[in-house]
Amino acid sequence: MRRKSAEGTLVQFESPATIPSEAPNPEMVTDVGETVTIKGELSAREHVIINGTVEGDVSVPDHGVAIGPQGNIKGNIFAKSITVLGRVIGTLTAERSAEVRRTAQVEGELIAPTVVIDDGALLQGSIDTSKADIAIRVARYRADRDDPA
């Protein structure tokens, strides 16, 4: 199957039916669109990009969470890595790293061993790299406890 790329040129696209079953599964990514509003907890076992609104906690313990420029989160986030370009009100706990980009507005606590904040980003709250280890253990325990699998 052929599809047009952003530049208008034709590129080869293989449908999933032609991928051999022994091929490793590519990383899955879920995109919460701009018109989507979630009220309640969002948990996933894959990467999540949030461009819509989430009113509740986000738990993605083994993958990354990205909040797009239009994304709006009111709740706590726990993930392997977190990148914020939109608005978040709550505690962000990242196992590896947290990035607050220049378009981001974060209100709350940021807990991660590595933190990157771009010029122009708005952060109203605290950053704690010293208690990241214990906060991650608690968040992982809660995520494992709530996991139905």
DSSP file (Angstrom, degrees, kcal/mol; ACC not computed):
  #  RESIDUE AA STRUCTURE BP1 BP2  ACC     N-H-->O    O-->H-N    N-H-->O    O-->H-N    TCO  KAPPA ALPHA  PHI   PSI    X-CA   Y-CA   Z-CA
    1    1 A M              0   0    0      0, 0.0    12,-3.0     0, 0.0     2,-0.4   0.000 360.0 360.0 360.0 142.8    0.0    0.0    0.0
    2    2 A R  E     -A   12   0A   0     10,-0.2     2,-0.3     8,-0.0    10,-0.2  -0.923 360.0-178.4-117.7 142.6    1.2    3.5   -0.8
    3    3 A R  E     -A   11   0A   0      8,-2.0     8,-2.7    -2,-0.4     2,-0.4  -0.949  30.4-109.1-133.7 154.8    0.5    6.7    1.1
    4    4 A K  E     -A   10   0A   0     -2,-0.3     6,-0.2     6,-0.2     2,-0.1  -0.681  30.9-140.3 -83.9 136.3    1.4   10.3    0.6
    5    5 A S    >   -     0   0    0      4,-2.8     3,-1.9    -2,-0.4    -1,-0.0  -0.280  36.8 -90.0 -82.5 177.6    3.9   11.8    3.1
    6    6 A A  T 3  S+     0   0    0      1,-0.3    -1,-0.1     2,-0.1    -2,-0.0   0.787 129.9  55.0 -59.8 -28.1    3.6   15.3    4.4
    7    7 A E  T 3  S-     0   0    0      2,-0.1    -1,-0.3     1,-0.0     3,-0.1   0.508 119.4-111.1 -84.9  -4.0    5.8   16.5    1.5
    8    8 A G  S <  S+     0   0    0     -3,-1.9     2,-0.2     1,-0.3    -2,-0.1   0.410  75.8 129.0  91.3  -2.5    3.4   14.9   -1.0
    9    9 A T        -     0   0    0      1,-0.1    -4,-2.8    -5,-0.1     2,-0.3  -0.567  64.2-107.8 -85.2 152.3    5.7   12.2   -2.1
   10   10 A L  E     -A    4   0A   0     -6,-0.2     2,-0.4    -2,-0.2    -6,-0.2  -0.627  37.3-173.4 -80.7 133.9    4.6    8.6   -2.2
   11   11 A V  E     -A    3   0A   0     -8,-2.7    -8,-2.0    -2,-0.3     2,-0.2  -0.950  29.5-105.7-125.8 148.9    6.1    6.3    0.5
   12   12 A Q  E     -A    2   0A   0     -2,-0.4     2,-0.4   -10,-0.2   -10,-0.2  -0.533  35.6-172.3 -73.2 134.4    5.7    2.6    0.9
   13   13 A F        -     0   0    0    -12,-3.0     2,-0.5    -2,-0.2    -1,-0.0  -0.991  10.8-151.3-131.4 123.5    3.4    1.5    3.7
   14   14 A E        -     0   0    0     -2,-0.4     5,-0.0     2,-0.0   -12,-0.0  -0.815  16.7-131.8 -96.1 130.2    3.1   -2.0    4.8
   15   15 A S    >   -     0   0    0     -2,-0.5     3,-2.0     1,-0.1     4,-0.4  -0.432  27.0-109.2 -73.4 155.3   -0.2   -3.1    6.3
   16   16 A P  G >  S+     0   0    0      0, 0.0     3,-1.2     0, 0.0    -1,-0.1   0.774 115.2  68.0 -56.7 -27.0   -0.1   -5.0    9.5
   17   17 A A  G 3  S+     0   0    0      1,-0.2    -3,-0.0     3,-0.0    -2,-0.0   0.752  98.6  50.9 -66.2 -22.3   -1.2   -8.2    7.7
   18   18 A T  G <  S+     0   0    0     -3,-2.0    -1,-0.2     2,-0.1     3,-0.0   0.510  85.2 100.6 -94.2  -4.1    2.1   -8.3    5.8
   19   19 A I  S <  S-     0   0    0     -3,-1.2     0, 0.0    -4,-0.4     0, 0.0  -0.698  83.0-113.2 -81.9 126.4    4.3   -8.0    8.9
   20   20 A P    >   -     0   0    0      0, 0.0     3,-1.7     0, 0.0    -2,-0.1  -0.263  17.4-126.5 -59.4 144.4    5.6  -11.4    9.9
   21   21 A S  T 3  S+     0   0    0      1,-0.3     4,-0.1     4,-0.0    -2,-0.0   0.755 108.3  59.6 -65.3 -24.0    4.3  -12.7   13.2
   22   22 A E  T 3  S+     0   0    0      2,-0.1    -1,-0.3     3,-0.0     3,-0.1   0.550  81.3 107.5 -82.4  -5.1    7.8  -13.3   14.6
   23   23 A A  S <  S-     0   0    0     -3,-1.7    -4,-0.0     1,-0.1     2,-0.0  -0.469  83.6-101.8 -69.3 142.4    8.6   -9.6   14.1
   24   24 A P        -     0   0    0      0, 0.0    -1,-0.1     0, 0.0    -2,-0.1  -0.348  40.5-103.7 -63.9 146.1    8.9   -7.7   17.4
   25   25 A N        -     0   0    0      1,-0.1     3,-0.1    -3,-0.1     2,-0.0  -0.524  35.2-123.8 -70.3 131.0    5.8   -5.6   18.3
   26   26 A P        -     0   0    0      0, 0.0     2,-0.1     0, 0.0    -1,-0.1  -0.378  41.1 -83.3 -69.2 156.9    6.4   -1.9   17.7
   27   27 A E        -     0   0    0      1,-0.1     2,-0.3    -2,-0.0    19,-0.1  -0.398  48.1-132.1 -60.6 132.0    5.9    0.4   20.7
   28   28 A M        -     0   0    0     17,-0.2    19,-1.7    -2,-0.1     2,-0.4  -0.636  21.2-166.7 -87.3 146.0    2.2    1.2   21.0
   29   29 A V  E     -b   47   0B   0     -2,-0.3     2,-0.5    17,-0.2    19,-0.2  -0.999   7.3-155.9-135.2 130.8    1.1    4.8   21.4
   30   30 A T  E     -b   48   0B   0     17,-2.8    19,-3.1    -2,-0.4     2,-0.5  -0.913   8.4-157.9-106.3 133.4   -2.3    6.1   22.5
   31   31 A D  E     -b   49   0B   0     -2,-0.5     2,-0.8    17,-0.2    19,-0.2  -0.950   5.9-155.3-114.1 120.0   -3.3    9.6   21.5
   32   32 A V  E     -b   50   0B   0     17,-3.3    19,-3.1    -2,-0.5    20,-0.8  -0.849  30.5-134.0 -92.1 108.8   -6.1   11.3   23.5
   33   33 A G    >   -     0   0    0     -2,-0.8     3,-1.8    18,-0.2    20,-0.2  -0.046  17.1-104.0 -67.7 164.8   -7.4   13.9   20.9
   34   34 A E  T 3  S+     0   0    0      1,-0.3    -1,-0.1    18,-0.2    19,-0.1   0.770 119.8  50.3 -59.0 -30.2   -8.1   17.5   21.5
   35   35 A T  T 3  S+     0   0    0     17,-0.1     2,-0.4     2,-0.0    -1,-0.3   0.412  90.9 100.5 -91.6   3.0  -11.9   17.0   21.6
   36   36 A V    <   -     0   0    0     -3,-1.8    17,-2.6     2,-0.0     2,-0.4  -0.741  49.3-171.5 -94.4 134.2  -11.7   14.1   24.1
   37   37 A T  E     -c   53   0B   0     -2,-0.4     2,-0.5    15,-0.2    17,-0.2  -0.994   3.3-166.1-122.9 126.3  -12.5   14.7   27.9
   38   38 A I  E     -c   54   0B   0     15,-2.8    17,-3.4    -2,-0.4     2,-0.6  -0.956   3.5-168.9-112.8 125.1  -11.8   11.9   30.3
   39   39 A K  E     +c   55   0B   0     -2,-0.5     2,-0.3    15,-0.2    17,-0.2  -0.936  62.4  25.9-113.9 107.4  -13.2   12.1   33.8
   40   40 A G  S    S-     0   0    0     15,-1.8     2,-0.2    -2,-0.6    15,-0.1  -0.820 105.1 -26.9 132.1-174.9  -11.6    9.5   36.0
   41   41 A E        -     0   0    0     -2,-0.3     2,-0.5    15,-0.1    17,-0.2  -0.497  47.1-158.1 -78.3 138.2   -8.4    7.5   36.1
   42   42 A L  E     +d   58   0B   0     15,-2.9    17,-3.0    -2,-0.2     2,-0.4  -0.975  18.5 170.0-114.2 119.5   -6.4    6.9   32.9
   43   43 A S  E     +d   59   0B   0     -2,-0.5     2,-0.3    15,-0.2    17,-0.2  -0.975   3.6 171.4-129.4 147.2   -4.0    3.9   33.0
   44   44 A A        -     0   0    0     15,-1.8    18,-0.3    -2,-0.4    19,-0.2  -0.984  38.1-145.0-151.3 157.6   -2.1    2.4   30.2
   45   45 A R  S    S+     0   0    0     -2,-0.3     2,-0.3    15,-0.1   -17,-0.2  -0.169  88.0  52.6-112.9  34.3    0.6   -0.2   29.3
   46   46 A E  S    S-     0   0    0    -19,-0.1   -17,-0.2    18,-0.1    17,-0.2  -0.941 102.1 -67.0-155.4 170.2    1.8    1.9   26.4
   47   47 A H  E     -b   29   0B   0    -19,-1.7   -17,-2.8    -2,-0.3     2,-0.4  -0.351  49.6-154.9 -64.2 146.0    3.0    5.4   25.6
   48   48 A V  E     -be  30  65B   0     16,-2.2    18,-2.5   -19,-0.2     2,-0.5  -0.991  13.6-167.2-130.5 132.1    0.3    8.1   25.9
   49   49 A I  E     -be  31  66B   0    -19,-3.1   -17,-3.3    -2,-0.4     2,-0.7  -0.981  13.1-159.7-114.2 123.3    0.0   11.5   24.2
   50   50 A I  E     +be  32  67B   0     16,-3.3    18,-2.3    -2,-0.5    21,-0.3  -0.903  30.7 152.2-111.7 111.6   -2.7   13.7   25.7
   51   51 A N        +     0   0    0    -19,-3.1   -18,-0.2    -2,-0.7    -1,-0.1   0.455  67.5  56.4-108.1  -8.2   -4.0   16.6   23.6
   52   52 A G  S    S-     0   0    0    -20,-0.8    20,-2.4    19,-0.1     2,-0.4   0.066  98.8 -68.6-100.7-148.2   -7.4   16.6   25.3
   53   53 A T  E     -cf  37  72B   0    -17,-2.6   -15,-2.8   -20,-0.2     2,-0.4  -0.927  36.0-174.0-117.1 134.1   -8.6   17.0   28.9
   54   54 A V  E     -cf  38  73B   0     18,-2.5    20,-2.7    -2,-0.4     2,-0.7  -0.988   6.1-171.5-127.0 122.2   -8.1   14.5   31.7
   55   55 A E  E     +cf  39  74B   0    -17,-3.4   -15,-1.8    -2,-0.4     2,-0.3  -0.813  66.2  37.7-110.2  87.2   -9.8   15.2   35.1
   56   56 A G  S    S-     0   0    0     18,-0.8    18,-0.2    -2,-0.7   -15,-0.1  -0.895  99.6 -45.1 154.5 177.4   -8.2   12.5   37.2
   57   57 A D        -     0   0    0     -2,-0.3   -15,-2.9    18,-0.2     2,-0.5  -0.417  41.5-148.7 -77.9 148.8   -5.0   10.6   37.7
   58   58 A V  E     -dg  42  77B   0     18,-3.0    20,-2.5   -17,-0.2     2,-0.5  -0.981  14.6-175.7-118.4 123.2   -2.8    9.3   34.9
   59   59 A S  E     +dg  43  78B   0    -17,-3.0   -15,-1.8    -2,-0.5    20,-0.2  -0.948  22.2 148.9-127.2 111.8   -0.8    6.1   35.5
   60   60 A V  E >   + g   0  79B   0     18,-3.2     3,-1.4    -2,-0.5    20,-1.0  -0.618  15.8 173.3-136.0  71.5    1.6    4.8   32.9
   61   61 A P  E 3  S+     0   0B   0      0, 0.0    18,-0.1     0, 0.0    34,-0.1   0.728  74.9  35.8 -63.1 -26.9    4.3    3.1   35.0
   62   62 A D  E 3  S+     0   0B   0    -18,-0.3     2,-0.2    17,-0.1   -15,-0.1   0.325 118.1  40.9-110.1   8.9    6.4    1.5   32.3
   63   63 A H  E <  S-     0   0B   0     -3,-1.4    17,-2.5   -17,-0.2    18,-0.8  -0.777  84.2 -83.1-143.0-175.5    6.1    4.1   29.5
   64   64 A G  E     - g   0  81B   0     -2,-0.2   -16,-2.2    16,-0.2     2,-0.4  -0.640  24.3-153.8 -99.3 154.1    6.1    7.8   28.8
   65   65 A V  E     -eg  48  82B   0     16,-2.5    18,-2.3    -2,-0.2     2,-0.4  -0.992   9.3-171.3-123.3 132.5    3.4   10.4   28.9
   66   66 A A  E     -eg  49  83B   0    -18,-2.5   -16,-3.3    -2,-0.4     2,-0.7  -0.993  11.3-154.8-123.3 130.9    3.4   13.5   26.8
   67   67 A I  E     -eg  50  84B   0     16,-2.9    18,-2.7    -2,-0.4    19,-0.8  -0.921  23.0-142.5-104.1 112.0    0.9   16.4   27.4
   68   68 A G    >   -     0   0    0    -18,-2.3     3,-1.6    -2,-0.7    19,-0.2  -0.054  31.1 -90.5 -68.4 173.1    0.6   18.2   24.1
   69   69 A P  T 3  S+     0   0    0      0, 0.0    -1,-0.1     0, 0.0   -18,-0.1   0.789 130.4  41.9 -58.0 -30.2    0.2   22.0   23.7
   70   70 A Q  T 3  S+     0   0    0     16,-0.1   -19,-0.1   -20,-0.0    -2,-0.1   0.479  91.9 116.9 -93.7  -4.1   -3.6   21.7   23.9
   71   71 A G    <   -     0   0    0     -3,-1.6    16,-2.5   -21,-0.3     2,-0.4  -0.335  42.6-171.5 -69.5 145.7   -3.5   19.1   26.7
   72   72 A N  E     -fh  53  87B   0    -20,-2.4   -18,-2.5    14,-0.2     2,-0.4  -0.935   3.6-177.5-142.9 113.5   -5.0   19.9   30.1
   73   73 A I  E     -fh  54  88B   0     14,-2.7    16,-2.4    -2,-0.4     2,-0.5  -0.941  13.8-177.3-117.6 131.6   -4.6   17.6   33.1
   74   74 A K  E     +fh  55  89B   0    -20,-2.7   -18,-0.8    -2,-0.4     2,-0.3  -0.834  62.8  49.4-123.8  91.4   -6.1   18.1   36.5
   75   75 A G  S    S-     0   0    0     14,-1.8     2,-0.2    -2,-0.5   -18,-0.2  -0.933  92.7 -58.5 162.2 177.0   -4.7   15.2   38.5
   76   76 A N        -     0   0    0     -2,-0.3   -18,-3.0    14,-0.2     2,-0.4  -0.580  41.9-152.6 -87.2 148.6   -1.5   13.4   39.4
   77   77 A I  E     -gi  58  92B   0     14,-2.8    16,-3.1    -2,-0.2     2,-0.4  -0.983  12.6-179.3-123.7 131.9    0.7   11.8   36.7
   78   78 A F  E     +gi  59  93B   0    -20,-2.5   -18,-3.2    -2,-0.4     2,-0.3  -0.992  24.7 132.9-128.9 124.8    3.0    8.8   37.3
   79   79 A A  E     -gi  60  94B   0     14,-1.9    16,-2.3    -2,-0.4    17,-0.2  -0.968  66.3-102.8-158.8 168.7    5.1    7.5   34.4
   80   80 A K  E    S+     0   0B   0    -17,-2.5    16,-3.3   -20,-1.0    17,-0.9   0.931 110.5   2.5 -63.3 -46.0    8.6    6.4   33.3
   81   81 A S  E     -gi  64  97B   0    -18,-0.8   -16,-2.5    15,-0.2     2,-0.4  -0.990  69.3-158.3-141.7 150.8    9.0    9.8   31.7
   82   82 A I  E     -gi  65  98B   0     15,-2.1    17,-2.9    -2,-0.3     2,-0.4  -0.996   6.1-175.0-133.6 131.0    6.8   12.9   31.4
   83   83 A T  E     -gi  66  99B   0    -18,-2.3   -16,-2.9    -2,-0.4     2,-0.5  -0.995  10.4-163.3-125.2 126.7    7.0   15.7   28.9
   84   84 A V  E     +gi  67 100B   0     15,-2.8    17,-2.7    -2,-0.4    20,-0.3  -0.942  30.9 149.2-117.3 123.6    4.7   18.7   29.3
   85   85 A L  S    S+     0   0    0    -18,-2.7   -17,-0.2    -2,-0.5    -1,-0.1   0.469  74.3  42.0-116.6 -15.8    3.8   21.2   26.6
   86   86 A G  S    S-     0   0    0    -19,-0.8    19,-2.6    18,-0.1     2,-0.4   0.145 103.4 -53.2-106.5-139.7    0.3   22.0   27.9
   87   87 A R  E     +hj  72 105B   0    -16,-2.5   -14,-2.7    17,-0.2     2,-0.4  -0.903  45.2 175.9-115.8 134.3   -1.3   22.6   31.3
   88   88 A V  E     -hj  73 106B   0     17,-2.5    19,-2.7    -2,-0.4     2,-0.5  -0.997  12.1-172.9-137.1 131.7   -1.0   20.3   34.4
   89   89 A I  E     +hj  74 107B   0    -16,-2.4   -14,-1.8    -2,-0.4     2,-0.3  -0.968  59.2  45.4-120.5 111.8   -2.4   20.9   37.9
   90   90 A G  S    S-     0   0    0     17,-2.1     2,-0.5    -2,-0.5   -14,-0.2  -0.936  95.1 -44.2 150.6-172.6   -1.2   18.1   40.2
   91   91 A T        -     0   0    0     -2,-0.3   -14,-2.8    17,-0.2     2,-0.6  -0.794  44.3-157.5 -94.0 130.1    1.8   16.1   41.2
   92   92 A L  E     -ik  77 110B   0     17,-3.0    19,-3.4    -2,-0.5     2,-0.5  -0.943  10.5-176.6-108.5 119.7    4.1   14.7   38.4
   93   93 A T  E     -ik  78 111B   0    -16,-3.1   -14,-1.9    -2,-0.6     2,-0.4  -0.963   3.1-178.3-120.2 115.3    6.2   11.7   39.4
   94   94 A A  E     -i   79   0B   0     17,-2.6   -14,-0.2    -2,-0.5    20,-0.2  -0.942  22.8-152.9-117.0 132.5    8.6   10.4   36.7
   95   95 A E  E    S+     0   0B   0    -16,-2.3   -15,-0.2    -2,-0.4   -14,-0.2   0.857  94.6  10.3 -70.7 -35.7   10.8    7.4   37.2
   96   96 A R  E    S-     0   0B   0    -16,-3.3    18,-0.6     1,-0.3     2,-0.3   0.817 126.6 -16.8-107.8 -58.8   13.5    8.6   34.8
   97   97 A S  E     -il  81 114B   0    -17,-0.9   -15,-2.1    16,-0.1     2,-0.4  -0.996  41.0-151.9-154.7 154.7   12.9   12.2   33.7
   98   98 A A  E     -il  82 115B   0     16,-2.1    18,-2.5    -2,-0.3     2,-0.4  -0.999  14.0-166.2-129.3 133.0   10.4   15.1   33.5
   99   99 A E  E     -il  83 116B   0    -17,-2.9   -15,-2.8    -2,-0.4     2,-0.6  -0.979   6.8-166.5-122.5 129.1   10.6   17.8   30.9
  100  100 A V  E     -il  84 117B   0     16,-3.1    18,-2.9    -2,-0.4    21,-0.2  -0.939  20.7-153.3-115.0 106.9    8.6   21.0   31.1
  101  101 A R    >   -     0   0    0    -17,-2.7     3,-2.2    -2,-0.6    21,-0.3  -0.244  30.5 -95.7 -81.7 168.5    8.7   22.7   27.7
  102  102 A R  T 3  S+     0   0    0      1,-0.3   -17,-0.1    19,-0.1    -1,-0.1   0.730 123.2  50.0 -60.1 -26.6    8.4   26.4   27.0
  103  103 A T  T 3  S+     0   0    0    -19,-0.1    -1,-0.3    18,-0.1   -18,-0.1   0.459  91.3 112.5 -89.2  -0.9    4.7   26.3   26.3
  104  104 A A    <   -     0   0    0     -3,-2.2    18,-2.4   -20,-0.3     2,-0.4  -0.361  47.4-165.9 -79.0 150.6    4.0   24.4   29.5
  105  105 A Q  E     +jm  87 122B   0    -19,-2.6   -17,-2.5    16,-0.2     2,-0.5  -0.942  15.5 178.9-132.4 110.9    2.1   25.6   32.6
  106  106 A V  E     -jm  88 123B   0     16,-3.1    18,-3.2    -2,-0.4     2,-0.5  -0.955  11.3-176.8-119.9 129.8    2.6   23.3   35.6
  107  107 A E  E     +jm  89 124B   0    -19,-2.7   -17,-2.1    -2,-0.5     2,-0.3  -0.950  55.4  31.0-125.6 109.4    1.0   23.9   39.0
  108  108 A G  E    S- m   0 125B   0     16,-1.8    18,-0.9    -2,-0.5     2,-0.4  -0.972  96.2 -27.5 145.1-160.0    2.1   21.4   41.7
  109  109 A E  E     - m   0 126B   0     -2,-0.3   -17,-3.0    16,-0.2     2,-0.5  -0.753  42.4-158.1 -98.6 138.5    4.9   19.2   42.7
  110  110 A L  E     -km  92 127B   0     16,-2.8    18,-2.7    -2,-0.4     2,-0.5  -0.966  13.3-178.9-116.9 115.5    7.5   17.8   40.2
  111  111 A I  E     +km  93 128B   0    -19,-3.4   -17,-2.6    -2,-0.5    18,-0.2  -0.965  24.5 120.0-121.9 118.0    9.3   14.7   41.4
  112  112 A A        -     0   0    0     16,-1.0    20,-0.2    -2,-0.5   -17,-0.1  -0.947  63.4-120.8-168.3 151.7   11.9   13.0   39.2
  113  113 A P  S    S+     0   0    0      0, 0.0     2,-0.4     0, 0.0   -16,-0.1   0.825 106.8  34.2 -68.6 -29.1   15.6   12.2   39.3
  114  114 A T  E    S-l   97   0B   0    -18,-0.6   -16,-2.1   -20,-0.2     2,-0.4  -0.995  72.3-177.0-129.1 129.9   16.2   14.3   36.2
  115  115 A V  E     -l   98   0B   0     -2,-0.4     2,-0.4   -18,-0.2   -16,-0.2  -0.989   6.9-171.5-130.3 133.7   14.3   17.5   35.4
  116  116 A V  E     -l   99   0B   0    -18,-2.5   -16,-3.1    -2,-0.4     2,-0.5  -0.993   4.3-176.5-123.9 127.2   14.5   19.8   32.4
  117  117 A I  E     -l  100   0B   0     -2,-0.4   -16,-0.2   -18,-0.2     2,-0.1  -0.979  16.5-143.2-126.3 119.4   12.7   23.1   32.3
  118  118 A D    >   -     0   0    0    -18,-2.9     3,-1.8    -2,-0.5     2,-0.1  -0.398  32.5 -91.1 -76.4 154.3   12.8   25.2   29.2
  119  119 A D  T 3  S+     0   0    0      1,-0.2    -1,-0.1    -2,-0.1     3,-0.1  -0.435 115.5  28.6 -58.5 135.6   13.0   29.0   29.2
  120  120 A G  T 3  S+     0   0    0      1,-0.4    -1,-0.2    -2,-0.1     2,-0.1   0.201  87.7 130.0  95.7 -16.0    9.5   30.4   29.1
  121  121 A A    <   -     0   0    0     -3,-1.8     2,-0.6   -21,-0.2    -1,-0.4  -0.416  53.9-134.2 -70.2 147.9    7.9   27.5   30.9
  122  122 A L  E     +m  105   0B   0    -18,-2.4   -16,-3.1   -21,-0.3     2,-0.5  -0.923  27.7 172.9-107.8 119.6    5.7   28.3   33.8
  123  123 A L  E     +m  106   0B   0     -2,-0.6     2,-0.6   -18,-0.2   -16,-0.2  -0.970   6.8 178.9-128.1 115.8    6.2   26.2   37.0
  124  124 A Q  E     +m  107   0B   0    -18,-3.2   -16,-1.8    -2,-0.5     2,-0.3  -0.910  59.1  34.2-117.4 101.5    4.3   27.2   40.1
  125  125 A G  E    S-m  108   0B   0     -2,-0.6     2,-0.3   -18,-0.2   -16,-0.2  -0.985  92.5 -46.5 154.7-148.1    5.2   24.7   42.8
  126  126 A S  E     -m  109   0B   0    -18,-0.9   -16,-2.8    -2,-0.3     2,-0.4  -0.866  28.5-148.0-126.5 156.8    8.2   22.6   43.9
  127  127 A I  E     -m  110   0B   0     -2,-0.3     2,-0.4   -18,-0.2   -16,-0.2  -0.985  16.6-177.6-119.8 132.0   10.8   20.4   42.3
  128  128 A D  E     +m  111   0B   0    -18,-2.7   -16,-1.0    -2,-0.4    -2,-0.0  -0.916  20.0 159.8-135.6 109.5   12.2   17.5   44.3
  129  129 A T  S >  S+     0   0    0     -2,-0.4     3,-0.5   -18,-0.2     4,-0.2   0.575  73.2  68.1 -96.4 -13.6   14.9   15.3   42.9
  130  130 A S  T 3  S+     0   0    0      1,-0.2     3,-0.3     2,-0.1    -1,-0.1   0.826 104.4  37.9 -79.3 -31.7   16.0   14.0   46.4
  131  131 A K  T 3> S+     0   0    0      1,-0.2     4,-2.2     2,-0.1     5,-0.2   0.187  81.9 109.7-104.9  19.4   12.9   12.0   47.2
  132  132 A A  H <> S+     0   0    0     -3,-0.5     4,-2.5     1,-0.2     5,-0.2   0.893  74.0  56.7 -59.2 -41.1   12.3   10.7   43.7
  133  133 A D  H  > S+     0   0    0     -3,-0.3     4,-1.9    -4,-0.2    -1,-0.2   0.932 111.7  39.5 -60.2 -49.3   13.3    7.1   44.7
  134  134 A I  H  > S+     0   0    0      2,-0.2     4,-2.2     1,-0.2    -1,-0.2   0.884 115.4  52.3 -71.0 -37.9   10.7    6.7   47.5
  135  135 A A  H  X S+     0   0    0     -4,-2.2     4,-2.5     1,-0.2    -1,-0.2   0.885 109.8  49.9 -64.5 -37.8    8.0    8.6   45.6
  136  136 A I  H  X S+     0   0    0     -4,-2.5     4,-2.9    -5,-0.2     5,-0.2   0.901 109.2  51.4 -67.3 -41.5    8.5    6.2   42.6
  137  137 A R  H  X S+     0   0    0     -4,-1.9     4,-2.3    -5,-0.2    -2,-0.2   0.923 112.3  46.0 -61.3 -44.0    8.3    3.1   44.8
  138  138 A V  H  X S+     0   0    0     -4,-2.2     4,-2.4     2,-0.2    -2,-0.2   0.934 114.7  47.1 -64.3 -46.4    5.0    4.3   46.3
  139  139 A A  H  X S+     0   0    0     -4,-2.5     4,-2.5     1,-0.2    -2,-0.2   0.903 112.9  49.0 -63.8 -41.2    3.6    5.2   42.9
  140  140 A R  H  X S+     0   0    0     -4,-2.9     4,-2.7     2,-0.2     5,-0.2   0.903 109.8  52.2 -65.3 -40.4    4.7    1.9   41.4
  141  141 A Y  H  X S+     0   0    0     -4,-2.3     4,-2.4    -5,-0.2    -2,-0.2   0.932 111.6  46.5 -59.5 -46.3    3.2    0.0   44.4
  142  142 A R  H  X S+     0   0    0     -4,-2.4     4,-2.0     2,-0.2    -2,-0.2   0.910 112.9  49.3 -63.3 -42.2   -0.2    1.8   43.9
  143  143 A A  H  X S+     0   0    0     -4,-2.5     4,-0.8     1,-0.2    -2,-0.2   0.913 113.3  46.3 -64.4 -42.8   -0.1    1.2   40.1
  144  144 A D  H  < S+     0   0    0     -4,-2.7     3,-0.4     1,-0.2    -2,-0.2   0.881 112.0  51.5 -66.2 -38.5    0.7   -2.6   40.6
  145  145 A R  H  < S+     0   0    0     -4,-2.4    -1,-0.2     1,-0.2    -2,-0.2   0.864 113.5  43.7 -65.9 -37.4   -2.0   -2.9   43.2
  146  146 A D  H  < S+     0   0    0     -4,-2.0    -1,-0.2    -5,-0.2    -2,-0.2   0.548  88.3 107.1 -86.4  -8.4   -4.6   -1.3   41.0
  147  147 A D     <  -     0   0    0     -4,-0.8    -4,-0.0    -3,-0.4    -3,-0.0  -0.601  58.6-155.7 -75.5 121.0   -3.6   -3.3   37.9
  148  148 A P              0   0    0      0, 0.0    -1,-0.1     0, 0.0    -4,-0.0   0.662 360.0 360.0 -72.9 -14.4   -6.2   -5.9   37.2
  149  149 A A              0   0    0     -5,-0.0    -2,-0.1     0, 0.0    -5,-0.0   0.479 360.0 360.0 -74.9 360.0   -3.8   -8.2   35.3
